[in-house]
Amino acid sequence: MTASRCRFQGTETRHHPTRGGEQLRFVIERFRLLAQASHLFPDAREHASLVTAGTVALKANDIDTLRAVVVHLDSIRIGSASEDDMMAAANIVRS
């Protein structure tokens, strides 16, 4: 693990050495944005459950699980698929 760290809701997470730091920060930031946008989700309980799962994954430095949570959140949210959103999804799923 590198000494470089990201902060999320008072939790520090180290960057995985085989994944680019920029990609890791992108996934974490995307999760943070989706977690705070509960109004974009038709099922509040499902959103809350996914946010909890993502937070647990982040604390455990389980970036693959966090990425899966972000992809799921993106797939169930209300809203149009803008070009930026489609690019964001493409950036999350690639390794």
PyRosetta script that sets phi, psi and omega in degrees:
from pyrosetta import init, pose_from_sequence

init()
pose = pose_from_sequence("MTASRCRFQGTETRHHPTRGGEQLRFVIERFRLLAQASHLFPDAREHASLVTAGTVALKANDIDTLRAVVVHLDSIRIGSASEDDMMAAANIVRS")
pose.set_psi(1, 145.4)
pose.set_omega(1, 177.9)
pose.set_phi(2, -88.8)
pose.set_psi(2, 165.4)
pose.set_omega(2, 179.8)
pose.set_phi(3, -78.5)
pose.set_psi(3, -13.2)
pose.set_omega(3, 179.5)
pose.set_phi(4, -65.3)
pose.set_psi(4, 137.6)
pose.set_omega(4, -176.5)
pose.set_phi(5, -136.0)
pose.set_psi(5, 153.1)
pose.set_omega(5, 172.8)
pose.set_phi(6, -114.3)
pose.set_psi(6, 149.0)
pose.set_omega(6, 177.7)
pose.set_phi(7, -109.1)
pose.set_psi(7, 136.2)
pose.set_omega(7, 177.4)
pose.set_phi(8, -144.9)
pose.set_psi(8, 117.8)
pose.set_omega(8, 178.3)
pose.set_phi(9, 46.8)
pose.set_psi(9, 45.9)
pose.set_omega(9, 176.2)
pose.set_phi(10, 78.6)
pose.set_psi(10, 5.8)
pose.set_omega(10, -178.6)
pose.set_phi(11, -111.6)
pose.set_psi(11, 137.8)
pose.set_omega(11, 176.2)
pose.set_phi(12, -98.7)
pose.set_psi(12, 143.0)
pose.set_omega(12, 175.0)
pose.set_phi(13, -135.8)
pose.set_psi(13, 137.2)
pose.set_omega(13, 179.8)
pose.set_phi(14, -86.6)
pose.set_psi(14, 149.8)
pose.set_omega(14, 179.4)
pose.set_phi(15, -74.7)
pose.set_psi(15, 134.3)
pose.set_omega(15, 176.0)
pose.set_phi(16, -68.6)
pose.set_psi(16, 130.8)
pose.set_omega(16, -173.4)
pose.set_phi(17, -66.9)
pose.set_psi(17, -23.8)
pose.set_omega(17, -177.6)
pose.set_phi(18, -93.2)
pose.set_psi(18, -3.1)
pose.set_omega(18, 179.6)
pose.set_phi(19, -115.4)
pose.set_psi(19, 139.5)
pose.set_omega(19, -179.5)
pose.set_phi(20, -60.1)
pose.set_psi(20, 138.9)
pose.set_omega(20, 178.5)
pose.set_phi(21, -58.5)
pose.set_psi(21, -37.0)
pose.set_omega(21, 179.1)
pose.set_phi(22, -65.0)
pose.set_psi(22, -42.3)
pose.set_omega(22, -180.0)
pose.set_phi(23, -64.7)
pose.set_psi(23, -42.5)
pose.set_omega(23, 178.7)
pose.set_phi(24, -62.0)
pose.set_psi(24, -46.3)
pose.set_omega(24, 178.3)
pose.set_phi(25, -61.4)
pose.set_psi(25, -37.5)
pose.set_omega(25, 179.5)
pose.set_phi(26, -62.8)
pose.set_psi(26, -47.1)
pose.set_omega(26, -179.7)
pose.set_phi(27, -62.7)
pose.set_psi(27, -43.3)
pose.set_omega(27, 180.0)
pose.set_phi(28, -64.6)
pose.set_psi(28, -43.6)
pose.set_omega(28, 179.5)
pose.set_phi(29, -65.2)
pose.set_psi(29, -41.6)
pose.set_omega(29, 178.3)
pose.set_phi(30, -62.3)
pose.set_psi(30, -42.2)
pose.set_omega(30, 177.1)
pose.set_phi(31, -60.8)
pose.set_psi(31, -46.5)
pose.set_omega(31, -179.5)
pose.set_phi(32, -58.0)
pose.set_psi(32, -44.8)
pose.set_omega(32, -179.8)
pose.set_phi(33, -64.1)
pose.set_psi(33, -44.6)
pose.set_omega(33, 179.7)
pose.set_phi(34, -68.4)
pose.set_psi(34, -36.2)
pose.set_omega(34, 179.5)
pose.set_phi(35, -63.8)
pose.set_psi(35, -34.3)
pose.set_omega(35, -178.2)
pose.set_phi(36, -85.3)
pose.set_psi(36, -7.8)
pose.set_omega(36, -175.4)
pose.set_phi(37, -105.7)
pose.set_psi(37, 53.3)
pose.set_omega(37, -176.8)
pose.set_phi(38, -59.4)
pose.set_psi(38, -25.0)
pose.set_omega(38, 179.5)
pose.set_phi(39, -66.2)
pose.set_psi(39, -13.6)
pose.set_omega(39, -179.8)
pose.set_phi(40, -90.5)
pose.set_psi(40, 4.9)
pose.set_omega(40, -175.1)
pose.set_phi(41, -121.3)
pose.set_psi(41, 128.0)
pose.set_omega(41, -176.6)
pose.set_phi(42, -69.9)
pose.set_psi(42, -26.4)
pose.set_omega(42, -178.4)
pose.set_phi(43, -114.7)
pose.set_psi(43, 102.0)
pose.set_omega(43, -176.0)
pose.set_phi(44, -62.3)
pose.set_psi(44, -36.3)
pose.set_omega(44, -179.4)
pose.set_phi(45, -68.0)
pose.set_psi(45, -41.6)
pose.set_omega(45, 178.5)
pose.set_phi(46, -64.8)
pose.set_psi(46, -41.2)
pose.set_omega(46, 177.5)
pose.set_phi(47, -60.4)
pose.set_psi(47, -48.1)
pose.set_omega(47, -179.3)
pose.set_phi(48, -61.6)
pose.set_psi(48, -39.7)
pose.set_omega(48, 179.0)
pose.set_phi(49, -64.5)
pose.set_psi(49, -42.5)
pose.set_omega(49, 178.8)
pose.set_phi(50, -68.6)
pose.set_psi(50, -37.2)
pose.set_omega(50, 176.9)
pose.set_phi(51, -63.6)
pose.set_psi(51, -41.6)
pose.set_omega(51, 177.4)
pose.set_phi(52, -62.3)
pose.set_psi(52, -46.2)
pose.set_omega(52, 179.5)
pose.set_phi(53, -61.8)
pose.set_psi(53, -40.2)
pose.set_omega(53, 178.7)
pose.set_phi(54, -67.1)
pose.set_psi(54, -38.8)
pose.set_omega(54, 178.8)
pose.set_phi(55, -66.1)
pose.set_psi(55, -42.2)
pose.set_omega(55, 177.1)
pose.set_phi(56, -62.0)
pose.set_psi(56, -44.3)
pose.set_omega(56, 179.0)
pose.set_phi(57, -62.1)
pose.set_psi(57, -41.5)
pose.set_omega(57, 179.6)
pose.set_phi(58, -63.9)
pose.set_psi(58, -45.0)
pose.set_omega(58, 178.9)
pose.set_phi(59, -63.1)
pose.set_psi(59, -31.5)
pose.set_omega(59, 179.5)
pose.set_phi(60, -87.1)
pose.set_psi(60, 0.6)
pose.set_omega(60, -177.8)
pose.set_phi(61, 60.0)
pose.set_psi(61, 33.5)
pose.set_omega(61, 178.8)
pose.set_phi(62, -96.1)
pose.set_psi(62, 82.5)
pose.set_omega(62, -172.8)
pose.set_phi(63, -69.6)
pose.set_psi(63, -32.4)
pose.set_omega(63, 178.1)
pose.set_phi(64, -63.3)
pose.set_psi(64, -42.7)
pose.set_omega(64, 177.0)
pose.set_phi(65, -66.9)
pose.set_psi(65, -41.8)
pose.set_omega(65, 177.9)
pose.set_phi(66, -59.7)
pose.set_psi(66, -42.8)
pose.set_omega(66, 178.8)
pose.set_phi(67, -61.2)
pose.set_psi(67, -42.5)
pose.set_omega(67, 178.9)
pose.set_phi(68, -63.4)
pose.set_psi(68, -39.0)
pose.set_omega(68, 177.7)
pose.set_phi(69, -64.1)
pose.set_psi(69, -43.2)
pose.set_omega(69, -179.8)
pose.set_phi(70, -63.2)
pose.set_psi(70, -42.9)
pose.set_omega(70, 178.5)
pose.set_phi(71, -61.6)
pose.set_psi(71, -42.9)
pose.set_omega(71, 179.0)
pose.set_phi(72, -64.6)
pose.set_psi(72, -45.2)
pose.set_omega(72, 178.0)
pose.set_phi(73, -58.2)
pose.set_psi(73, -44.5)
pose.set_omega(73, 179.0)
pose.set_phi(74, -62.1)
pose.set_psi(74, -33.6)
pose.set_omega(74, -176.2)
pose.set_phi(75, -75.8)
pose.set_psi(75, -21.1)
pose.set_omega(75, -176.1)
pose.set_phi(76, -108.8)
pose.set_psi(76, -2.9)
pose.set_omega(76, -176.4)
pose.set_phi(77, -77.9)
pose.set_psi(77, 154.9)
pose.set_omega(77, 177.5)
pose.set_phi(78, -84.4)
pose.set_psi(78, 141.1)
pose.set_omega(78, 176.4)
pose.set_phi(79, 141.7)
pose.set_psi(79, 165.0)
pose.set_omega(79, 179.6)
pose.set_phi(80, -82.3)
pose.set_psi(80, 154.9)
pose.set_omega(80, 178.8)
pose.set_phi(81, -90.8)
pose.set_psi(81, 89.9)
pose.set_omega(81, 177.9)
pose.set_phi(82, -74.4)
pose.set_psi(82, 166.7)
pose.set_omega(82, 179.1)
pose.set_phi(83, -60.1)
pose.set_psi(83, -39.8)
pose.set_omega(83, 178.5)
pose.set_phi(84, -62.8)
pose.set_psi(84, -41.2)
pose.set_omega(84, 179.3)
pose.set_phi(85, -65.1)
pose.set_psi(85, -39.7)
pose.set_omega(85, 179.0)
pose.set_phi(86, -65.4)
pose.set_psi(86, -39.3)
pose.set_omega(86, 177.4)
pose.set_phi(87, -66.9)
pose.set_psi(87, -38.8)
pose.set_omega(87, 178.3)
pose.set_phi(88, -61.0)
pose.set_psi(88, -45.4)
pose.set_omega(88, 179.5)
pose.set_phi(89, -62.7)
pose.set_psi(89, -40.7)
pose.set_omega(89, 179.2)
pose.set_phi(90, -63.8)
pose.set_psi(90, -38.1)
pose.set_omega(90, 179.8)
pose.set_phi(91, -70.8)
pose.set_psi(91, -28.3)
pose.set_omega(91, -178.8)
pose.set_phi(92, -75.6)
pose.set_psi(92, -41.9)
pose.set_omega(92, -173.6)
pose.set_phi(93, -81.0)
pose.set_psi(93, -19.3)
pose.set_omega(93, 179.8)
pose.set_phi(94, -79.7)
pose.set_psi(94, 149.6)
pose.set_omega(94, -177.3)
pose.set_phi(95, -106.5)
pose.dump_pdb("model.pdb")
